């Protein structure tokens, strides 16, 4: 199950990264917090490249290397959380999150992603 979860997580990240660079780019720009000192488009492109890289790495890594990559993926999910928080606090629509309730729900999904990354790449028992 962990191997399947790891590969699915990788595919999810690669898809999200491609979305950052193509069809979802505009909506992702709206989520970049104002305090980020880099142009929103540059931020979206950089995070898309990071997602594609991390997704590929987590999908193909095994053993101790997978645990290290899983930790990096979890840290990435923590690092992008301010964007989700900014979307909520500024009431920005995007990706069907067109109400405060939906945007708030998304905030609680981020810890699930962190746990998924750590569990899927964790030590086998």
C-alpha positions in Angstrom: 0.0 0.0 0.0 2.8 2.4 0.8 4.4 1.9 -2.6 1.1 2.6 -4.3 0.5 5.7 -2.1 4.0 6.9 -2.9 3.6 6.6 -6.7 0.1 8.2 -6.6 1.5 11.1 -4.6 4.2 11.5 -7.2 1.7 11.5 -10.0 -0.4 14.0 -8.1 2.6 16.3 -7.7 3.7 16.1 -11.3 0.2 16.9 -12.4 0.0 19.9 -10.1 3.4 21.0 -11.3 2.3 20.8 -14.9 -0.9 22.8 -14.0 1.4 25.5 -12.4 3.2 25.8 -15.7 0.2 25.6 -18.1 -3.6 25.6 -17.7 -3.7 26.6 -13.9 -1.1 29.2 -14.0 -3.4 32.2 -13.6 -5.3 30.7 -10.7 -2.1 29.7 -8.9 -0.8 33.3 -9.3 -3.8 34.5 -7.4 -2.7 32.4 -4.4 0.8 33.8 -4.0 0.8 35.8 -0.8 1.7 39.5 -1.0 4.7 39.1 1.3 6.5 36.9 -1.2 9.3 39.2 -2.5 9.3 37.6 -6.0 7.0 38.2 -8.9 3.9 35.9 -8.6 4.4 34.4 -12.0 8.0 33.5 -11.2 6.9 32.1 -7.9 4.3 29.9 -9.6 6.8 28.7 -12.2 9.4 27.9 -9.6 6.9 26.0 -7.5 5.7 24.1 -10.5 9.2 23.0 -11.4 9.7 22.0 -7.7 6.5 19.9 -7.8 7.5 18.1 -11.0 10.9 17.4 -9.6 9.6 16.3 -6.2 6.8 14.2 -7.7 9.2 12.4 -10.0 11.7 11.8 -7.2 9.1 10.5 -4.8 7.5 8.2 -7.4 10.8 6.5 -8.3 12.7 6.6 -5.0 13.0 3.6 -2.7 14.4 2.8 0.7 16.2 5.4 2.7 16.3 7.7 -0.3 12.4 7.6 -0.4 12.3 8.6 3.2 14.5 11.6 2.5 12.4 12.6 -0.5 9.3 12.1 1.5 10.6 14.5 4.1 11.3 17.1 1.4 7.8 16.7 0.0 6.3 17.1 3.5 8.4 20.3 4.0 7.3 21.6 0.6 3.6 21.1 1.6 4.4 23.1 4.8 6.2 25.8 2.7 3.2 26.4 0.4 0.7 26.5 3.2 0.9 30.3 3.5 -0.4 30.5 -0.1 -3.5 28.5 1.0 -3.8 30.6 4.1 -3.5 33.8 1.9 -6.2 32.5 -0.4 -8.5 32.0 2.6 -7.8 35.3 4.4 -8.0 37.4 1.2 -11.2 35.6 -0.1 -9.6 34.7 -3.4 -11.5 32.3 -5.6 -9.6 29.6 -7.4 -10.0 26.0 -8.4 -13.6 25.9 -7.3 -12.8 27.3 -3.9 -15.3 30.1 -4.2 -16.5 30.3 -0.6 -14.9 30.9 2.8 -16.1 27.4 3.8 -14.4 25.7 0.9 -11.2 27.7 1.4 -11.2 26.9 5.1 -11.7 23.2 4.4 -8.7 23.2 2.1 -6.5 24.4 5.0 -7.3 21.2 6.9 -6.3 19.1 3.9 -2.7 20.4 4.0 -1.8 18.3 7.1 -3.2 15.3 5.3 -0.8 15.8 2.4 2.1 16.1 4.9 1.1 12.9 6.6 0.6 11.2 3.2 4.1 12.1 2.2 5.7 10.9 5.4 3.6 7.7 5.6 4.1 6.7 2.0 7.8 7.0 2.2 8.3 5.8 5.8 10.1 2.7 6.9 8.5 -0.6 6.1 7.6 -2.8 9.1 
